[in-house]
Amino acid sequence: MNGVLAVLEYRGESRGGWNRMSWEALAAGQELARNLGEPLWASAAGNDISEAGPDLAAKPISGAHLVTHKLLQAYTPDGYVAAFEQLVRKLDPRFVVFPHTYQVRDFAPRLAARFGQTLIADVVAIRFEAGSPVFVRQLLQGRLNADYAHSGAGACFVSVQAGAFRADGLSETACISGTAPVPVEEFVPRLDESQIRSRPGERFREAAHTVDLSAANVIVSVGRGIKEQVNLPIVEELAHALGAELAAARPICDNGWLPMERQVGSSGQTVSPKVYIAVGISGAIQHLVGMKGSKAVIAINKDENAPIFEVADYGVVGDLFEVTPALTAAVRKTKGA
Ligand SMILES: Cc1cc2nc3c(=O)[nH]c(=O)nc-3n(C[C@H](O)[C@H](O)[C@H](O)COP(=O)(O)OP(=O)(O)OC[C@H]3O[C@@H](n4cnc5c(N)ncnc54)[C@H](O)[C@@H]3O)c2cc1C
């Protein structure tokens, strides 16, 4: 039993390619592998996903496995559990790390159960005690942190929260590796149709008008400073001009002004976009835990002492009803729209 296997999410080039959280899981895997002094493998599943190979070959890992089979063309929990069970048995890793995506929530607990294990889900940090990893999870909507350590024999299965590990924190230096290029192998599991009991339907949140905040590169998020629902077009226009997703602090969703699925925070989604623009949001801790993984935070707030400015890379102290339309106009001008 040796090494760390990161199970990544690849949807095929025509359907969005890699789930961005994959690279965060790889960063978490790298943190584990480095501290343990063991190899790090990456893997992804699909049917004929050879185009994903070069992406993996460019990563600082020991090797990669493309789990390929025609029955993996579309995601099914039965197919993924059966396929990854075979890969895990072959590689016999000490740790299996996933991004905490919807898909992973669906199949990873069952995969772990095949090995007599539970999934340590939605991990926000890893620390090491006497050389062994301790996984940190949040409880009670972020009010408590709990430590989990793996005990006993068998692989340890862990999924990591969006934004908890930085994809750009992936070190360029390989863990324990051979020489470049990184070997990428095809792994063909034994699967037959009788094993796949479910028939895939439409992909959840695949359409452009639905919400997958965790995959958004730019988010414009609105808080109570907007005052009334009729004012929302001010932020919607900024989001539209930037090609951004619209999100909100909890009071906006509690009021029913935006759907709950757009809420960011400890009781909403956790996001890690390249740019997070907080408009009229105070920066309560329950909101911050959901967006602290953002690469750049821009805050617009009329109160210079608002806590959001403590995490902001750029801040505008001003009235959002003046600043936001001006920003939208500037973006449109830059884009020539
Ligand atoms: C168990 C629990 C879970 C929670 N989960 C979440 C969660 O998931 N997500 C979440 O967001 N919250 C959550 N909350 C609520 C959280 O504590 C805060 O109440 C909430 O985040 C505040 O939202 P807000 O920043 O929009 O509103 P406020 O705190 O009211 O802030 C409004 C801000 O707008 C500014 N403002 C007002 N007018 C203007 C103007 N004209 N121009 C510019 N700025 C202006 C004000 O200065 C102020 O800073 C949770 C609370 C609890 C107890």
The ligand as an ORCA input file, in Angstrom:
! r2SCAN-3c Opt
* xyz 0 1
  C     -25.920     29.588     11.066
  C     -25.795     30.734     10.123
  C     -25.476     30.481      8.798
  C     -25.326     31.540      7.900
  N     -24.999     31.279      6.597
  C     -24.787     32.303      5.768
  C     -24.360     32.060      4.412
  O     -24.233     30.915      3.961
  N     -24.134     33.132      3.615
  C     -24.266     34.424      4.039
  O     -24.026     35.337      3.258
  N     -24.674     34.664      5.299
  C     -24.947     33.647      6.152
  N     -25.386     33.930      7.419
  C     -25.762     35.313      7.731
  C     -24.587     36.186      8.103
  O     -24.330     36.082      9.494
  C     -24.882     37.647      7.768
  O     -26.050     38.033      8.431
  C     -25.057     37.904      6.289
  O     -23.957     37.389      5.571
  C     -25.125     39.420      6.046
  O     -25.446     39.641      4.716
  P     -25.105     41.034      4.035
  O     -23.645     41.270      4.080
  O     -25.789     41.053      2.704
  O     -25.927     42.057      4.932
  P     -25.420     43.159      6.036
  O     -24.575     42.475      7.039
  O     -26.644     43.821      6.431
  O     -24.494     44.087      5.165
  C     -24.948     44.978      4.199
  C     -23.748     45.813      3.785
  O     -24.128     46.675      2.749
  C     -23.492     47.926      2.942
  N     -24.294     48.953      2.266
  C     -25.530     49.393      2.588
  N     -25.949     50.324      1.693
  C     -24.958     50.468      0.798
  C     -24.787     51.266     -0.358
  N     -25.749     52.110     -0.785
  N     -23.627     51.173     -1.045
  C     -22.649     50.354     -0.630
  N     -22.743     49.545      0.450
  C     -23.904     49.609      1.161
  C     -23.441     48.119      4.436
  O     -22.371     49.004      4.786
  C     -23.189     46.692      4.922
  O     -21.821     46.442      5.090
  C     -25.528     32.881      8.334
  C     -25.844     33.113      9.676
  C     -25.980     32.074     10.552
  C     -26.303     32.358     11.985
*
